[in-house]
Structure formats: structure tokens, C-alpha cells
């Protein structure tokens, strides 16, 4: 039950060339508020391939069976802001429930501090790591490694409390080129995270049972992606794979097959959006994930549209454009 909520959100790497190590840096690779990440994936058995330098991994034959979206928002914009005062960024997860993953990012590390979830028709659930999970440290390069311990206590129902103690060991165990259904990514760094944790369940102060679990994650990062381009997760119940689709986060130079131009930027009253392919729909979001407006193409040859933003408050907005080839492009604008 806990496992489906455990999402390791990590930062990416700075590539120094095919014969040099890739290095994770805070300035170049930390996730930013306003990022929108689209993922596809499936549950199946996957071999993560060998470790070491100069590898070539081919996962291009994945047939996705699910998709998801994660939007980076300001923690204070979420319903759980008071539960995670130390968080500097939150990740809103797509789905029927309102789920937010909270992280704390500094110049030396990225921590997972917990999650908040509001089930449909149910009571909110908060899992707060009083001893946070160290997801990654800065700087981090090939063969670097560290081990970290963490702890949380949370309640799913009245009177029932689960205590979780865990250890995570993280190693940059390989680098090379990885092929996903989105294309080839050269000079990626693979991070292997091995996690062992024990859940001890108590009801009204009486010990009920305890179970120990393991999970191993393999994640590949480029020099500019704010999340892995592909991840493989292995638990005692099986394995799953997820990969990024060709969507840009704020400031990312991610693999992309189409381009758009938005002008003027900054804008005051109207913006024009011009694309090299037909635009099917346009959505505008505030940086805290609120959808401000949508627009659909009215013709079969709509390469350009104009949108009125005069009533929008001043600030930063994300423009998400869906194109005829199925790709989605995200850009940032400033409303003055």
C-alpha cells in the first residue's frame, strides 16, 4: 500500500562528453516550479541491463499501458502546505485522487519529505518523513555513492499507526546511451537506488505485525532533463517501467520533435502561438498547476492562434500545446 505512493523524484545530470563523467549539479538540473512532466509506462518484467561505462541500452520496444502527469507547484498552493513547512517544491500527481509529493531542494541535496493524499470521499492522509529520504546529492557523478536512513510514522485509519524505518543506498553505476520509445539519449548516467524498509503496524498502542520490503530503482538522466528519461522499478511483487514523453519542463532542453513560437513574451494583452505542425488544443496553467484556460483548433490547418490574456493576473504561466502528431510542447510566458 505504501509502495505505490513512494515516488523517488530526482534531478538530472550535466553531461561532460562521451568520454567524461556526467555530473549532477543544483544550478543546472534541479526541478523548477512550473515544470510539467508527462510519463508513459507499463507493468512487466524488464532487465535493466549491465552496469559500467560506455553501455548501450535499448528499451524502444516498450508498449505503454498507462500514462501520468506530474506538475511541479509551490508547496503553499497545496492543501497540505501546513504539514510540510520545510518543503520547497511539490509535485501534483494526475489521477482521481489529489496526491502531492513534497521535496526540499538545497544546493547540496534533494530530499523527499513526504506526501499528502485526499482519497475520493475519504479522509486526507499525510505521510511526513521526520527523518527525510535523501534522493540525491550535489554534485554526483559516475561511481559516486552514498547511504542514507529515514523514518516516518503515519496513520491510515483511526487508532492504527505505521512506523517505517528504511535505508536507501544510491550509486551512479553506469553511463552510456539509452533508447526509449521517444528516441535515443546519449551520454546518460544511470542511478541505482536500493531501498530496504520495515513497516511496523500498531493499533491503539498494541503491536500487530511488521514486514520488511525491498525496492531497487534504475533511473537514466540526461544533462538537461529534470526527471529521468526512463526508470525501471523492481520490487518483490514484480517490476515496472516508466519513460518521459517529449514534453519540456521549465528550462529543459529535452528531446523534442516539434517546435512552437510564442510572441510577444512578456505579454500584456494577447499572445500569438505559431507552430510548425497543426495545433489541436492549447491549455494555459499558472505555476501552481491551476488551469487558466483552453483553446481548440477551429480549422484543419491551424498553425497559428491568438489568445487573450488581458484578464490574467501578472505572473508566470505555462502554455501546453497539443500538436497533430500527438506530441505536446510546453513553454513559459510572462504576463506583465
HELIX and SHEET records of a PDB file:
HELIX    1   1 UNK A    3  UNK A    5  5                                   3    
HELIX    2   2 UNK A   26  UNK A   29  1                                   4    
HELIX    3   3 UNK A   75  UNK A   77  5                                   3    
HELIX    4   4 UNK A   81  UNK A   83  5                                   3    
SHEET    1   A 3 UNK A  13  UNK A  14  0                                        
SHEET    2   A 3 UNK A  23  UNK A  24 -1                                        
SHEET    3   A 3 UNK A 140  UNK A 141 -1                                        
SHEET    1   B13 UNK A  52  UNK A  58  0                                        
SHEET    2   B13 UNK A 160  UNK A 180  1                                        
SHEET    3   B13 UNK A 145  UNK A 157 -1                                        
SHEET    4   B13 UNK A 124  UNK A 137 -1                                        
SHEET    5   B13 UNK A 109  UNK A 118 -1                                        
SHEET    6   B13 UNK A  98  UNK A 105 -1                                        
SHEET    7   B13 UNK A  89  UNK A  93 -1                                        
SHEET    8   B13 UNK A  66  UNK A  73 -1                                        
SHEET    9   B13 UNK A  36  UNK A  43 -1                                        
SHEET   10   B13 UNK A 238  UNK A 244 -1                                        
SHEET   11   B13 UNK A 230  UNK A 235 -1                                        
SHEET   12   B13 UNK A 206  UNK A 221 -1                                        
SHEET   13   B13 UNK A 183  UNK A 203 -1                                        
SHEET    1   C 3 UNK A 260  UNK A 263  0                                        
SHEET    2   C 3 UNK A 270  UNK A 275 -1                                        
SHEET    3   C 3 UNK A 304  UNK A 308 -1                                        
SHEET    1   D 4 UNK A 291  UNK A 296  0                                        
SHEET    2   D 4 UNK A 279  UNK A 286 -1                                        
SHEET    3   D 4 UNK A 315  UNK A 323 -1                                        
SHEET    4   D 4 UNK A 328  UNK A 335 -1                                        
END                                                                             
